[in-house]
Amino acid sequence: MGFRAASHRFRAPFVPRILPGSRALLMRMGVVALASIPLHADAEIVLGTAGRFAVLAGSTVTNTGSSVIAGGGVGVSPGTSITGFPPGTVAAPYTFHAGDAEAL
């Protein structure tokens, strides 16, 4: 009797394949998962008097159009140059503060 080797087919280990359209779906799911993680600051940032300004600069504020600044004043400190108003406007009750104590 002759010895016959059993013929076995070699099978590679199972490796899941990702279909081309599935990659985009998996990436979107990852982005959604990351976007849903809340990012909270531990401490509130106190702006002091800077919180009253919509525009605050150190040397110059320059407006180049018919902008309407609403929600805060326009301030410069230690500089004093604010240009481009008009044509730009600052909505009431806010005003300009150029180098004054309010803009410090």
Z-matrix of the N, CA and C atoms (Angstrom, degrees):
N
C 1 1.419
C 2 1.503 1 109.43
N 3 1.224 2 110.33 1 128.81
C 4 1.449 3 114.92 2 178.80
C 5 1.531 4 111.52 3 -87.20
N 6 1.267 5 113.38 4 153.51
C 7 1.464 6 118.96 5 179.50
C 8 1.513 7 108.16 6 -90.06
N 9 1.294 8 115.75 7 125.90
C 10 1.457 9 120.41 8 177.85
C 11 1.512 10 109.93 9 -113.99
N 12 1.265 11 114.38 10 127.17
C 13 1.466 12 117.60 11 177.47
C 14 1.522 13 108.90 12 -75.32
N 15 1.270 14 114.40 13 138.55
C 16 1.460 15 118.59 14 177.88
C 17 1.513 16 108.55 15 -69.64
N 18 1.285 17 115.68 16 135.99
C 19 1.461 18 117.09 17 -180.00
C 20 1.525 19 108.55 18 -90.93
N 21 1.285 20 114.86 19 112.41
C 22 1.457 21 121.41 20 178.28
C 23 1.516 22 107.28 21 -114.41
N 24 1.271 23 113.47 22 138.09
C 25 1.462 24 117.39 23 175.03
C 26 1.524 25 107.88 24 -87.08
N 27 1.303 26 115.18 25 135.54
C 28 1.463 27 119.76 26 178.67
C 29 1.521 28 108.62 27 -76.68
N 30 1.314 29 115.60 28 128.40
C 31 1.457 30 120.23 29 176.96
C 32 1.516 31 108.98 30 -113.74
N 33 1.299 32 114.42 31 127.80
C 34 1.457 33 119.48 32 176.43
C 35 1.523 34 108.25 33 -70.96
N 36 1.314 35 117.30 34 151.91
C 37 1.462 36 118.92 35 177.29
C 38 1.526 37 109.92 36 -60.12
N 39 1.306 38 115.30 37 150.83
C 40 1.464 39 120.30 38 -178.24
C 41 1.524 40 109.69 39 -66.64
N 42 1.302 41 115.34 40 122.19
C 43 1.459 42 121.58 41 176.47
C 44 1.518 43 106.70 42 -122.30
N 45 1.325 44 116.98 43 113.36
C 46 1.466 45 117.20 44 -179.47
C 47 1.523 46 110.43 45 -65.45
N 48 1.285 47 115.22 46 138.63
C 49 1.462 48 119.98 47 178.90
C 50 1.516 49 108.40 48 -106.53
N 51 1.300 50 114.31 49 140.89
C 52 1.460 51 120.05 50 179.45
C 53 1.516 52 107.46 51 -97.53
N 54 1.291 53 115.49 52 123.98
C 55 1.454 54 120.00 53 178.66
C 56 1.523 55 108.99 54 -68.71
N 57 1.324 56 118.08 55 148.54
C 58 1.469 57 120.41 56 -176.80
C 59 1.525 58 114.11 57 -53.01
N 60 1.316 59 118.97 58 -42.34
C 61 1.461 60 120.79 59 179.34
C 62 1.512 61 112.71 60 -70.41
N 63 1.312 62 116.99 61 -22.83
C 64 1.457 63 121.05 62 -177.86
C 65 1.520 64 111.78 63 -73.92
N 66 1.304 65 117.43 64 -27.65
C 67 1.481 66 119.80 65 -179.89
C 68 1.512 67 110.98 66 -59.80
N 69 1.331 68 115.74 67 -46.58
C 70 1.465 69 119.03 68 179.96
C 71 1.521 70 110.69 69 -62.86
N 72 1.329 71 116.64 70 -40.30
C 73 1.462 72 120.21 71 178.78
C 74 1.520 73 111.23 72 -63.35
N 75 1.325 74 116.97 73 -43.68
C 76 1.461 75 120.12 74 178.77
C 77 1.522 76 111.42 75 -64.38
N 78 1.331 77 116.89 76 -37.76
C 79 1.465 78 119.64 77 178.39
C 80 1.521 79 110.16 78 -65.79
N 81 1.340 80 117.16 79 -42.43
C 82 1.463 81 119.96 80 178.15
C 83 1.520 82 111.17 81 -62.02
N 84 1.326 83 115.99 82 -41.26
C 85 1.461 84 119.55 83 179.01
C 86 1.525 85 110.42 84 -62.55
N 87 1.321 86 117.45 85 -38.60
C 88 1.460 87 120.96 86 177.89
C 89 1.507 88 111.82 87 -65.45
N 90 1.342 89 116.80 88 -41.46
C 91 1.461 90 120.69 89 179.34
C 92 1.521 91 109.73 90 -65.66
N 93 1.327 92 117.28 91 -42.83
C 94 1.464 93 120.28 92 178.48
C 95 1.522 94 110.36 93 -63.27
N 96 1.320 95 116.91 94 -40.33
C 97 1.465 96 120.11 95 179.55
C 98 1.525 97 110.64 96 -64.16
N 99 1.320 98 117.02 97 -42.09
C 100 1.462 99 119.72 98 179.36
C 101 1.523 100 111.39 99 -70.04
N 102 1.335 101 116.89 100 -37.51
C 103 1.462 102 120.20 101 -179.19
C 104 1.518 103 111.93 102 -68.23
N 105 1.315 104 117.76 103 -22.39
C 106 1.456 105 119.72 104 -178.18
C 107 1.527 106 112.81 105 -85.40
N 108 1.325 107 117.39 106 -4.50
C 109 1.461 108 120.49 107 177.66
C 110 1.523 109 108.09 108 -78.22
N 111 1.312 110 118.56 109 119.31
C 112 1.460 111 119.39 110 -178.69
C 113 1.533 112 111.45 111 -70.42
N 114 1.314 113 114.60 112 134.96
C 115 1.462 114 120.71 113 176.86
C 116 1.525 115 107.15 114 -112.88
N 117 1.300 116 116.40 115 107.25
C 118 1.453 117 121.02 116 -176.44
C 119 1.524 118 109.82 117 -114.30
N 120 1.309 119 114.69 118 140.07
C 121 1.451 120 119.67 119 172.89
C 122 1.528 121 107.52 120 -81.54
N 123 1.298 122 116.03 121 142.65
C 124 1.458 123 119.61 122 -178.95
C 125 1.522 124 112.56 123 -76.63
N 126 1.310 125 116.81 124 -31.75
C 127 1.453 126 119.61 125 -176.70
C 128 1.524 127 109.99 126 -127.80
N 129 1.305 128 115.90 127 145.27
C 130 1.453 129 121.22 128 176.81
C 131 1.530 130 108.82 129 -73.30
N 132 1.318 131 115.71 130 139.88
C 133 1.462 132 119.89 131 177.03
C 134 1.516 133 108.20 132 -89.55
N 135 1.294 134 116.08 133 122.97
C 136 1.454 135 121.47 134 -179.17
C 137 1.524 136 108.11 135 -95.14
N 138 1.330 137 115.97 136 118.99
C 139 1.461 138 120.87 137 -178.33
C 140 1.519 139 113.07 138 -92.26
N 141 1.295 140 117.68 139 -10.36
C 142 1.465 141 120.13 140 -178.11
C 143 1.515 142 110.14 141 62.39
N 144 1.334 143 117.62 142 -135.73
C 145 1.459 144 120.63 143 -179.11
C 146 1.527 145 111.86 144 -72.75
N 147 1.336 146 119.23 145 -15.75
C 148 1.466 147 121.21 146 179.28
C 149 1.524 148 111.49 147 -65.30
N 150 1.314 149 118.06 148 -22.80
C 151 1.455 150 121.92 149 179.91
C 152 1.514 151 113.74 150 -65.82
N 153 1.309 152 118.13 151 -15.85
C 154 1.472 153 121.68 152 -179.45
C 155 1.519 154 112.71 153 -87.11
N 156 1.331 155 117.86 154 -0.49
C 157 1.462 156 121.22 155 -175.71
C 158 1.519 157 112.14 156 -108.59
N 159 1.333 158 115.73 157 139.41
C 160 1.463 159 120.88 158 171.15
C 161 1.525 160 108.75 159 -87.82
N 162 1.328 161 116.94 160 -32.29
C 163 1.467 162 123.63 161 177.83
C 164 1.518 163 107.40 162 -131.64
N 165 1.334 164 116.40 163 125.67
C 166 1.464 165 120.56 164 179.36
C 167 1.515 166 108.16 165 -141.29
N 168 1.328 167 117.02 166 124.49
C 169 1.463 168 121.44 167 -176.53
C 170 1.509 169 110.28 168 -129.96
N 171 1.327 170 115.28 169 167.46
C 172 1.452 171 120.72 170 -179.92
C 173 1.508 172 113.97 171 -94.30
N 174 1.344 173 117.81 172 -29.85
C 175 1.462 174 118.52 173 -177.57
C 176 1.519 175 112.94 174 -127.56
N 177 1.334 176 118.54 175 -46.06
C 178 1.462 177 121.15 176 -175.48
C 179 1.521 178 110.92 177 -148.22
N 180 1.326 179 116.71 178 140.88
C 181 1.460 180 122.75 179 167.84
C 182 1.515 181 105.99 180 -113.13
N 183 1.341 182 116.32 181 125.50
C 184 1.460 183 121.41 182 179.90
C 185 1.520 184 109.00 183 -125.97
N 186 1.317 185 116.55 184 122.04
C 187 1.463 186 122.54 185 176.32
C 188 1.520 187 107.57 186 -103.17
N 189 1.338 188 117.28 187 138.99
C 190 1.468 189 120.32 188 -176.74
C 191 1.520 190 112.61 189 -122.03
N 192 1.302 191 118.72 190 26.91
C 193 1.459 192 120.30 191 179.58
C 194 1.501 193 110.91 192 -169.09
N 195 1.325 194 114.27 193 -163.53
C 196 1.468 195 119.52 194 -178.47
C 197 1.520 196 110.49 195 -93.00
N 198 1.308 197 117.19 196 50.11
C 199 1.460 198 122.74 197 179.97
C 200 1.512 199 111.13 198 -67.00
N 201 1.335 200 115.07 199 148.23
C 202 1.460 201 121.07 200 172.22
C 203 1.521 202 106.08 201 -117.42
N 204 1.318 203 116.92 202 114.92
C 205 1.459 204 122.30 203 179.45
C 206 1.521 205 107.16 204 -91.48
N 207 1.325 206 116.10 205 114.91
C 208 1.459 207 121.46 206 -179.99
C 209 1.519 208 108.09 207 -126.37
N 210 1.300 209 116.97 208 149.13
C 211 1.455 210 120.31 209 177.01
C 212 1.507 211 114.08 210 95.05
N 213 1.313 212 117.31 211 7.19
C 214 1.456 213 120.67 212 178.33
C 215 1.516 214 111.16 213 166.80
N 216 1.308 215 114.98 214 167.41
C 217 1.456 216 120.49 215 -179.94
C 218 1.520 217 112.06 216 -84.06
N 219 1.329 218 114.48 217 -179.37
C 220 1.463 219 122.68 218 175.93
C 221 1.513 220 106.38 219 -116.78
N 222 1.339 221 116.67 220 123.67
C 223 1.454 222 119.67 221 -176.83
C 224 1.507 223 113.23 222 -135.96
N 225 1.336 224 114.97 223 152.03
C 226 1.459 225 123.12 224 176.86
C 227 1.522 226 107.95 225 -137.84
N 228 1.328 227 116.16 226 131.26
C 229 1.457 228 120.35 227 174.62
C 230 1.523 229 108.65 228 -162.18
N 231 1.286 230 120.60 229 131.59
C 232 1.457 231 129.12 230 9.69
C 233 1.525 232 113.89 231 -83.21
N 234 1.337 233 118.63 232 -5.56
C 235 1.460 234 120.57 233 177.80
C 236 1.507 235 111.80 234 -69.46
N 237 1.342 236 115.57 235 175.25
C 238 1.460 237 119.96 236 -178.65
C 239 1.519 238 112.64 237 -134.98
N 240 1.333 239 118.73 238 7.06
C 241 1.460 240 121.34 239 -173.29
C 242 1.527 241 111.76 240 -94.09
N 243 1.341 242 116.08 241 117.86
C 244 1.460 243 123.49 242 172.60
C 245 1.520 244 106.38 243 -127.04
N 246 1.333 245 117.33 244 115.28
C 247 1.467 246 120.85 245 -177.74
C 248 1.521 247 110.76 246 -125.38
N 249 1.335 248 115.88 247 158.34
C 250 1.456 249 121.68 248 176.85
C 251 1.517 250 113.94 249 93.15
N 252 1.324 251 117.01 250 15.10
C 253 1.459 252 122.34 251 176.93
C 254 1.516 253 107.92 252 -125.40
N 255 1.291 254 123.57 253 110.98
C 256 1.445 255 127.24 254 -7.99
C 257 1.528 256 111.19 255 -71.88
N 258 1.291 257 120.58 256 164.77
C 259 1.450 258 128.96 257 19.44
C 260 1.527 259 114.29 258 -81.20
N 261 1.322 260 119.71 259 -18.10
C 262 1.458 261 120.54 260 177.55
C 263 1.514 262 110.93 261 -70.26
N 264 1.327 263 116.57 262 156.42
C 265 1.460 264 120.98 263 179.13
C 266 1.522 265 110.01 264 -133.93
N 267 1.316 266 114.83 265 157.29
C 268 1.462 267 122.38 266 174.15
C 269 1.515 268 106.56 267 -113.28
N 270 1.334 269 116.31 268 122.30
C 271 1.461 270 120.85 269 -176.81
C 272 1.527 271 110.27 270 -68.61
N 273 1.348 272 115.25 271 140.81
C 274 1.459 273 121.25 272 177.45
C 275 1.527 274 109.11 273 -63.94
N 276 1.287 275 120.03 274 145.79
C 277 1.459 276 130.65 275 10.46
C 278 1.526 277 113.42 276 -93.68
N 279 1.337 278 117.80 277 13.58
C 280 1.464 279 121.02 278 -174.64
C 281 1.519 280 110.83 279 -80.87
N 282 1.343 281 115.13 280 155.89
C 283 1.466 282 120.59 281 -175.97
C 284 1.521 283 110.41 282 -139.67
N 285 1.319 284 115.01 283 -175.17
C 286 1.466 285 123.33 284 177.34
C 287 1.527 286 109.69 285 -96.00
N 288 1.327 287 115.39 286 143.43
C 289 1.470 288 121.46 287 176.07
C 290 1.523 289 107.21 288 -136.41
N 291 1.328 290 115.76 289 104.07
C 292 1.459 291 121.17 290 -177.11
C 293 1.518 292 109.54 291 -110.77
N 294 1.326 293 116.32 292 100.21
C 295 1.460 294 121.61 293 176.31
C 296 1.513 295 114.64 294 70.27
N 297 1.320 296 118.47 295 15.41
C 298 1.459 297 119.69 296 -179.89
C 299 1.536 298 110.68 297 -93.93
N 300 1.309 299 116.76 298 178.51
C 301 1.463 300 121.62 299 -176.48
C 302 1.531 301 111.77 300 -63.33
N 303 1.312 302 117.95 301 -31.00
C 304 1.448 303 121.69 302 179.92
C 305 1.535 304 111.52 303 -65.25
N 306 1.312 305 118.10 304 -35.44
C 307 1.460 306 123.06 305 -176.78
C 308 1.522 307 113.13 306 -85.42
N 309 1.321 308 118.32 307 -5.59
C 310 1.467 309 120.04 308 -178.31
C 311 1.490 310 112.86 309 -61.81
